[in-house]
Structures are given as structure tokens and as C-alpha cells.
């Protein structure tokens, strides 16, 4: 859900360490490093802003708002490119997550997919975790009841082999804007797939 790489941040090294950049051998007190962990402060800040404006939203609703309003286009207005492939192809969701966070849009996402702690526990139950393992993860005595095989999450993933198969997903959405709104589905299906939405207007 966050920018994953090439997010530059200053890294203060130990006092005895100094870093030289390219041909510049002057002593430095800090280094620039890049990696996935530097996306965390950015998303945490957006989450804090959202919580201050919408104090009643759950963590899952805040996460959903950030995910569903992220930009999939870069600053050139073209789709984000995959840096791992020397920017020769567009990044897939598995490469870029939901895209680049857009805090202004996240304040008013329209619809959110909410999830309770019990929903996560039920998913753990359906994934084969026993009570002891669930306690180790949650530190609570949750019981998995009616465990689902899916989670009310704002993304979907399916894996296919060379055979024909059908995958069904069900989601519950919540309108978080005050005005009465109409939403219409637009689908861009991956090559070789057919996507059908049972209600294309809400």
C-alpha cells in the first residue's frame, strides 16, 4: 500500500563512520539510503492525519482509504513504471502495491471496506491456526466462529494454472460521505480473464 523503493531518507551513521559519495571524498555526517522501510513514516503520517479528521474510523477503514485513493500514475501522468525492470514496463500491483499515497483524496474516499479484529481472527481460523497460535498472535482468547475463506479487503488476488477456473469474491462496503452518492463499476480485466460484478451500480 506504500511506495516501496527509492524513497530517500537521511540515515545518521555511527560517529566513527563516514560515507563518501561517488568521487566526492569529503567527510559526511549522514548518508542517503533507499529501501522499503522509508515508506513507513510517510504512510504513518497520512494515517495520523486521517485519524485526526475522522476519529471514529477504525484502523482498517483508514488503511482502506489510503489504499483505494492511491495514485497509479507517476508525476508524468503515465502509469508507474517498474524500477526493478529498468522502467521498461509498467509496475503490477505486486510490484507497487496500491500506488503512491494521495493524502488529500484519502480524506474523502467515498466507500471503505471495514474489518474488525474478529474478522482477522476468523481468517486465521480458516487458515488452519489453532487456539494457541492465535493467542500468540493476538494475545487474546479469540474463538474463530464461522471462519471465512476471504477477508473484506479492498483488493483481490487469484492464481491460475492452465485450466479454466472461477473465483468468487464478496465484499461489504460502507459509505463514509454524508451526501447521497452513486457509484458505477468500471472493470479493466487482465488478459485472459473475464470479470463480472454482480451489482454495477450502487
trRosetta pair geometry for C-beta under 8 A, 3 or more apart (Angstrom, degrees):
i j d omega theta_ij theta_ji phi_ij phi_ji
1 43 6.8 92 107 -125 101 145
1 63 6.8 -41 -144 -169 174 88
1 66 6.1 70 169 111 123 110
1 67 4.8 -68 -128 -93 113 91
1 70 7.1 -166 -164 -47 68 149
1 97 5.0 -125 -43 171 18 131
1 98 4.8 16 -126 13 59 117
1 101 7.8 56 152 -76 79 96
2 36 7.9 108 89 -167 111 79
2 39 3.8 132 139 154 124 128
2 40 7.1 93 125 -75 175 39
2 42 6.6 136 -155 76 116 108
2 43 4.5 -79 -94 -47 124 133
2 97 6.2 21 34 66 36 167
2 101 6.6 -9 -122 -38 65 113
3 6 7.7 -83 164 68 113 76
3 7 5.3 123 107 -66 118 119
3 39 4.8 -171 70 -111 69 118
3 42 7.0 3 33 70 107 154
3 96 7.8 -22 -122 -159 52 82
3 97 7.9 -128 -77 41 20 126
3 100 5.6 29 -69 -111 104 75
3 101 7.3 -92 -19 0 90 87
4 7 7.8 -175 99 -13 13 113
4 36 4.9 -18 -164 -112 71 92
4 39 6.1 -41 -94 -28 28 153
4 95 7.8 -142 39 162 146 51
4 96 6.7 -147 8 -132 115 42
4 97 6.3 143 -44 -11 111 114
5 34 6.3 59 -175 156 70 105
5 35 6.7 -23 -123 -134 70 26
5 36 6.3 -31 -73 -69 66 68
5 83 6.1 -135 86 63 126 143
6 34 5.3 2 -106 -160 33 134
6 83 6.2 178 -20 -95 134 171
7 34 6.5 135 51 -146 44 76
7 35 7.5 -69 53 62 88 32
7 36 7.9 76 28 -123 118 22
7 38 4.1 -173 100 99 108 110
7 39 5.1 148 0 -67 165 71
7 42 7.0 -108 -157 -13 143 139
8 32 5.3 -6 -162 -169 108 109
8 33 7.6 145 -144 71 61 30
8 34 5.7 -37 -90 -87 61 88
8 38 7.1 -122 106 145 3 162
9 32 7.3 148 69 -147 29 64
9 33 6.6 -34 63 62 78 76
9 34 7.9 138 18 -94 74 43
9 38 4.3 -164 -10 -132 129 128
9 41 7.8 108 -107 30 144 133
10 30 4.8 6 -170 163 101 142
10 31 7.5 133 -159 69 55 37
10 32 6.5 -43 -99 -94 50 63
11 30 6.3 147 68 -171 43 84
11 31 4.8 -33 65 69 101 88
11 32 7.1 143 13 -114 93 13
11 33 4.6 23 -17 7 142 118
12 29 7.2 -16 -133 149 82 79
12 30 5.2 -48 -94 -109 56 93
13 17 3.8 -94 146 87 129 124
13 18 7.3 -171 73 -77 139 23
13 19 6.5 139 -14 -32 148 106
13 30 6.9 162 3 -126 79 37
13 31 5.7 58 -36 -6 111 113
14 17 4.7 84 57 4 80 107
18 27 4.6 -48 -155 -147 145 82
18 28 5.8 134 -165 48 79 63
18 29 7.7 -30 -118 -80 81 33
19 28 5.0 -48 58 60 81 126
19 30 7.8 -44 29 117 124 24
19 31 4.3 82 -6 -92 164 106
20 24 6.5 -177 -168 91 75 59
20 25 4.7 -4 -133 -121 129 56
20 26 7.6 134 -120 46 79 38
20 28 7.4 171 -81 2 34 112
21 24 5.0 0 69 58 84 110
21 28 7.3 65 -16 -38 101 149
21 32 8.0 39 -96 29 130 106
28 31 6.7 105 111 -75 134 61
33 38 7.6 169 96 -49 83 135
34 38 7.0 -85 -144 22 40 144
35 38 5.9 108 64 -1 65 99
36 39 5.9 -44 -172 15 52 114
37 40 5.7 -27 -172 -1 54 119
38 41 7.0 -35 -166 23 49 101
38 42 7.7 49 144 -11 62 107
39 42 5.5 -63 -163 39 49 116
39 43 6.1 36 150 -14 82 108
40 43 6.2 -63 -146 41 30 102
40 44 6.0 31 159 -21 68 111
41 44 5.5 -56 -140 39 32 114
41 45 6.2 37 159 -24 66 104
42 45 6.0 -56 -156 31 27 110
42 46 6.8 23 150 -14 62 105
42 101 6.5 168 140 33 108 141
43 46 5.6 -51 -149 37 38 111
43 47 6.3 41 151 -21 68 104
43 66 6.6 80 -149 -175 94 156
43 101 6.2 176 -98 -60 75 151
44 47 5.6 -53 -148 37 32 113
44 48 6.4 35 152 -21 65 104
45 48 5.7 -52 -149 34 32 112
45 49 6.5 35 152 -19 64 103
46 49 5.7 -52 -151 34 33 113
46 50 6.4 33 152 -18 65 105
46 66 5.8 106 120 -111 132 119
46 101 5.4 -114 -50 171 165 145
46 103 4.8 -138 -124 -97 100 98
46 106 6.2 58 178 53 115 162
47 50 5.7 -55 -148 37 32 111
47 51 6.3 32 154 -20 66 106
47 59 8.0 19 -160 -140 126 75
47 62 5.3 80 -141 152 84 132
47 63 7.5 5 -106 -75 114 61
47 66 6.8 -41 -75 -49 77 142
48 51 5.7 -53 -145 36 32 111
48 52 6.5 33 155 -21 64 104
49 52 5.8 -57 -153 32 30 111
49 53 6.7 16 155 -8 65 108
49 103 6.0 27 75 -159 153 122
49 107 7.8 -69 132 -80 105 96
50 53 6.0 -64 -149 43 32 103
50 54 5.8 -26 170 36 72 106
50 57 6.8 -57 147 61 102 149
50 62 4.8 141 105 -138 138 100
50 65 6.1 151 -139 81 147 141
50 66 7.2 -104 -32 -56 154 94
50 103 7.9 -138 -52 -149 90 81
50 106 5.9 -70 -83 132 122 114
50 107 6.7 -157 -110 -97 77 57
51 54 6.8 -75 -122 69 23 67
51 55 6.3 58 175 -106 65 52
51 57 6.9 -126 -107 60 58 103
51 62 6.3 -8 -63 -98 81 147
52 55 7.1 11 -138 -68 19 84
53 107 5.8 -22 100 -136 164 100
54 57 4.2 40 127 -15 116 119
54 61 7.7 -107 126 116 138 124
54 62 7.4 176 78 -87 119 89
54 107 7.8 163 -24 -151 112 63
54 176 7.5 17 -133 179 146 130
57 61 4.2 -125 -168 88 98 128
57 62 5.3 118 123 -55 126 83
57 65 7.5 -17 -167 -14 156 136
57 112 7.7 64 -143 31 113 179
57 176 7.5 32 -97 -137 111 144
58 61 4.7 99 51 4 76 100
58 62 7.2 -140 94 -3 42 85
58 114 5.8 90 41 -149 132 101
58 115 7.4 -157 113 60 140 55
58 116 7.4 -85 -144 -96 162 54
59 62 5.7 -56 -149 37 34 111
59 63 6.2 34 154 -19 67 106
60 63 5.6 -53 -146 37 32 112
60 64 6.2 35 154 -21 65 106
60 112 7.9 127 121 162 78 114
60 113 7.4 -86 154 104 107 68
60 114 5.4 107 96 -154 118 50
60 115 3.8 -166 -136 43 162 88
60 116 7.6 -89 8 -55 146 25
61 64 5.6 -53 -146 36 31 114
61 65 6.4 35 154 -23 64 103
61 112 4.5 52 -143 155 81 155
61 114 5.1 -7 -69 -100 93 88
61 174 7.5 -47 -113 62 116 130
61 176 7.2 123 -169 -76 125 148
62 65 5.7 -51 -149 32 31 112
62 66 6.6 29 153 -16 63 104
63 66 5.8 -58 -155 36 32 110
63 67 6.2 28 152 -18 67 110
64 67 5.6 -58 -144 39 32 110
64 68 5.9 12 167 -8 70 112
64 109 7.1 147 119 129 84 169
64 112 4.4 114 96 -154 136 87
64 113 4.9 -179 -122 45 145 75
64 114 7.3 -95 1 -74 151 43
64 154 4.9 128 -138 -25 90 135
65 68 6.6 -59 -132 42 23 97
65 69 6.2 -2 172 3 60 119
65 106 4.6 97 141 -165 97 82
65 107 7.7 88 171 -62 135 10
65 109 4.1 -142 -131 -28 79 142
65 112 5.8 -33 -59 -98 80 115
65 176 7.8 -60 -86 57 116 157
66 69 6.8 -81 -147 46 18 94
66 70 6.7 41 157 -56 60 97
66 98 7.7 118 124 75 73 150
66 101 5.8 -24 -165 -127 97 104
66 106 5.1 17 -92 -124 52 138
67 70 6.1 -40 -159 -9 29 116
67 98 4.3 -161 -153 -79 72 167
67 154 5.2 144 97 79 133 135
67 155 7.1 -99 169 -39 139 107
68 98 7.4 -75 -63 -160 27 139
68 109 5.5 84 77 -160 115 123
68 111 7.5 -85 134 78 167 79
68 112 7.5 -160 19 -108 142 58
68 154 5.2 -94 -62 -177 105 151
69 102 5.2 -115 135 66 93 108
69 105 3.7 -178 -180 118 125 111
69 106 4.7 -168 60 -77 141 60
69 109 5.2 -114 -43 -107 117 89
70 97 7.7 -41 127 113 172 95
70 98 4.2 109 38 124 148 101
70 99 3.7 152 135 68 110 98
70 100 6.0 153 -170 66 92 31
70 101 5.6 -51 -111 -96 92 37
70 102 5.9 159 -122 4 32 91
71 74 7.9 138 127 -77 116 23
71 80 8.0 117 118 -45 81 114
71 99 5.0 -153 81 148 39 131
71 100 4.8 -26 59 61 97 93
71 101 7.9 -11 15 73 84 8
71 102 5.2 101 -30 -52 94 120
72 79 6.1 -19 142 -135 90 79
72 80 6.1 -110 -176 3 52 103
72 96 7.6 117 -134 102 74 141
72 98 7.9 -93 -75 163 88 50
72 99 4.3 -98 -81 -92 55 138
73 76 7.8 -124 172 70 91 57
73 77 5.5 6 168 -154 136 35
73 78 6.2 150 -151 78 90 16
73 79 5.9 -68 -103 -93 63 34
73 80 6.7 -173 -136 -37 14 72
73 99 7.9 16 12 -153 38 132
74 77 7.6 -74 72 -12 58 16
74 78 6.1 -14 42 66 97 70
74 79 7.3 45 -3 131 87 18
74 80 4.9 120 -52 -97 94 64
74 81 7.0 -33 -25 3 144 79
74 100 7.5 98 -107 -11 55 141
78 81 7.6 20 112 -43 111 96
79 90 4.4 11 108 -135 131 123
79 91 7.3 -159 149 34 97 74
80 90 6.9 92 77 -159 50 76
80 91 4.8 -36 106 29 95 123
80 96 5.3 105 100 -115 141 164
80 99 6.3 171 -9 -132 142 81
80 100 7.0 152 -79 -22 138 102
81 87 4.1 55 132 -144 140 79
81 88 7.7 114 -169 19 118 18
81 89 6.9 137 -152 84 81 29
81 90 6.0 -80 -108 -111 54 41
81 91 6.0 108 159 -28 13 89
82 85 4.6 35 100 27 115 104
82 87 6.8 175 66 -100 48 37
82 88 7.7 -46 63 50 96 57
82 89 5.4 -5 27 78 120 80
82 90 6.7 73 -19 131 92 17
82 91 4.2 142 -73 -89 73 71
82 92 7.3 16 -78 4 126 68
82 95 5.0 -27 -118 162 103 163
82 96 7.5 -118 -96 -43 69 102
83 86 7.7 38 -168 -84 40 16
83 87 6.1 5 -102 -60 47 82
83 91 7.8 5 -1 -80 65 119
84 95 6.7 -131 20 -142 122 118
85 88 5.1 -97 135 43 99 91
85 89 5.3 -9 94 31 148 99
91 95 4.2 -131 -161 90 90 123
91 96 4.0 76 133 -28 139 120
92 95 4.9 94 50 7 70 101
92 96 7.2 161 76 14 33 87
93 96 6.7 -78 -128 58 28 76
93 97 6.8 10 -170 -165 65 9
93 98 7.3 23 -141 -85 93 38
93 155 7.2 163 -180 -153 146 132
96 99 5.9 38 135 -92 118 42
98 155 7.3 -122 -84 -70 97 130
101 106 7.1 -12 -170 -40 89 137
102 105 4.2 22 114 27 118 116
102 106 6.2 154 87 -27 65 88
103 106 5.4 -58 -144 31 33 116
103 107 7.2 46 159 -33 63 91
104 107 6.4 -43 -168 9 34 112
105 108 7.1 -89 -168 58 41 74
105 109 7.2 73 147 -91 76 64
106 109 6.1 1 -148 -60 43 100
108 176 7.9 -166 -146 99 49 98
108 177 6.1 57 -160 -92 93 110
109 112 5.9 80 86 -68 134 86
109 176 6.6 36 60 54 88 125
110 175 7.0 -46 170 -139 58 70
110 176 7.0 105 133 48 11 81
110 177 5.6 -25 -118 -14 48 124
110 181 6.4 -119 -147 112 101 167
110 183 6.9 124 158 -84 135 123
111 173 4.5 5 -175 178 118 125
111 174 6.7 143 -156 69 65 39
111 175 5.9 -38 -97 -96 72 53
111 176 7.1 149 -111 10 20 87
111 183 6.6 -1 -30 -68 134 163
111 202 7.9 60 -82 86 144 152
112 154 7.8 -67 -157 -66 52 127
112 173 6.9 147 71 -157 29 75
112 174 5.4 -28 62 60 82 94
112 176 5.5 33 0 -21 112 131
113 152 5.1 -167 179 151 100 85
113 153 6.2 121 119 -147 144 10
113 154 4.6 179 21 -62 132 81
113 171 5.8 -55 -117 -167 120 114
113 172 7.1 115 -139 74 74 56
113 173 5.9 -50 -83 -102 66 70
113 174 7.7 152 -95 14 21 84
114 152 6.9 -4 73 114 43 133
114 172 7.6 -56 46 98 81 99
114 174 5.5 19 -12 3 116 135
115 119 4.7 -121 -163 72 81 145
115 120 6.7 79 158 -47 118 86
115 151 6.5 20 -117 177 133 102
115 152 5.4 177 -84 68 85 97
115 153 7.0 18 -60 -78 138 67
116 119 4.9 112 54 -6 70 99
116 120 7.7 -134 98 1 47 81
117 120 5.8 -54 -159 33 41 111
117 121 6.5 40 147 -18 70 104
117 138 7.4 111 -179 -141 112 123
117 142 7.6 -134 136 -92 101 143
118 121 5.3 -52 -149 37 40 114
118 122 6.2 44 152 -23 69 101
118 142 6.7 -177 -116 -148 68 123
119 122 5.7 -50 -149 34 31 113
119 123 6.6 33 151 -19 62 103
119 148 7.8 -11 -155 25 79 126
119 151 6.4 106 154 -142 108 86
119 152 6.4 -57 -163 21 152 103
120 123 5.6 -53 -153 34 34 112
120 124 6.6 38 148 -20 65 101
120 138 8.0 149 102 -90 114 118
120 151 7.4 36 -96 -126 55 129
121 124 5.5 -50 -152 33 37 113
121 125 6.5 41 148 -21 66 101
121 134 6.1 69 -144 -159 90 127
121 138 6.4 5 -91 -61 104 156
121 142 4.1 -91 -139 141 156 150
121 143 7.8 70 146 72 134 19
121 144 5.7 -151 141 -86 86 77
122 125 5.4 -49 -151 32 36 115
122 126 6.5 30 153 -14 66 104
122 144 5.1 131 -116 -146 48 84
122 145 6.8 -59 -102 54 104 49
122 146 6.8 -17 -140 84 129 62
122 147 4.5 179 -176 -119 76 64
122 148 5.8 54 132 13 121 80
123 126 5.8 -55 -146 40 34 107
123 127 6.2 31 153 -19 65 110
123 147 7.0 152 -82 -162 20 94
123 148 6.5 -29 -85 65 70 87
123 150 8.0 -52 -110 131 105 11
123 151 5.2 -3 -82 -75 143 107
124 127 5.6 -62 -147 39 31 111
124 129 4.3 -37 169 38 93 137
124 133 7.6 -162 173 109 120 103
124 134 5.3 129 119 -104 142 99
124 137 6.8 -166 -117 58 154 154
124 144 6.6 -136 77 -81 79 129
125 129 6.5 -79 -84 59 31 85
125 134 7.2 7 -67 -76 73 142
125 144 2.4 114 -60 -157 153 170
125 145 7.9 90 36 -10 173 24
125 147 3.9 -138 92 -86 109 138
126 144 7.1 -166 -30 -177 63 139
126 147 3.5 -179 -55 146 90 119
126 148 6.0 -87 -33 75 158 33
126 149 5.6 -149 169 -90 144 49
129 133 4.3 -126 -165 93 95 127
129 134 5.2 118 128 -58 122 82
129 137 7.5 -20 -169 0 156 138
130 133 5.2 93 53 13 67 103
130 134 7.1 -130 102 -5 32 92
131 134 5.7 -57 -146 38 31 111
131 135 6.3 33 154 -21 65 105
131 141 7.8 18 -171 -148 106 70
131 143 7.5 -13 -111 -106 105 65
132 135 5.7 -53 -149 34 31 111
132 136 6.5 34 152 -22 63 103
133 136 5.5 -50 -150 32 35 114
133 137 6.6 27 153 -14 65 105
134 137 5.8 -59 -151 39 34 107
134 138 5.8 -5 165 11 72 115
134 142 5.8 -106 150 64 129 101
134 144 7.2 -152 -86 -38 160 104
135 138 6.5 -70 -126 55 25 85
135 139 6.8 65 -179 -105 61 20
135 140 7.0 -147 -126 64 65 29
135 141 6.4 9 -100 -91 106 53
135 142 7.8 -179 -80 28 61 76
136 139 7.8 16 -161 -66 14 57
138 142 5.7 1 85 2 163 124
144 147 4.8 13 168 -71 117 111
148 151 7.0 145 88 -76 126 44
150 153 7.8 -126 169 19 82 98
150 169 6.1 180 -160 -132 162 76
150 170 7.0 129 75 42 141 74
152 171 5.7 118 -144 -141 73 69
152 172 5.5 -35 -132 38 133 87
153 156 8.0 152 86 -70 94 50
153 171 7.9 -102 49 -112 37 109
154 171 7.9 85 -98 -142 47 145
156 167 8.0 138 175 128 118 130
156 169 5.2 -76 -116 -61 126 167
158 167 4.4 -128 -107 -18 137 168
160 163 7.9 -150 -172 60 82 58
160 165 6.3 -168 -123 38 87 117
161 165 8.0 72 37 -15 75 129
173 202 7.6 -11 70 -145 134 172
175 181 6.7 172 -143 41 125 112
177 181 6.0 53 72 -24 129 136
182 201 6.7 -11 -172 -169 96 97
182 202 7.1 164 -155 86 49 52
183 201 7.1 159 84 -155 53 48
183 202 4.5 -2 55 56 101 100
184 200 6.4 25 -159 153 70 80
184 201 5.3 -12 -104 -103 74 78
185 197 4.7 -123 -177 65 172 161
185 199 7.8 132 -23 105 130 52
185 200 4.3 -103 34 -145 115 71
185 201 7.3 -110 2 -60 84 42
187 195 4.8 -161 -170 91 138 125
187 197 6.5 -172 -59 -16 127 114
189 193 5.0 -147 179 88 107 91
189 194 6.3 -1 -147 -120 161 23
189 195 4.5 -171 -95 4 105 107
190 193 4.8 46 65 22 85 126
197 200 5.3 112 87 -84 112 73
199 202 6.3 77 129 -70 120 81
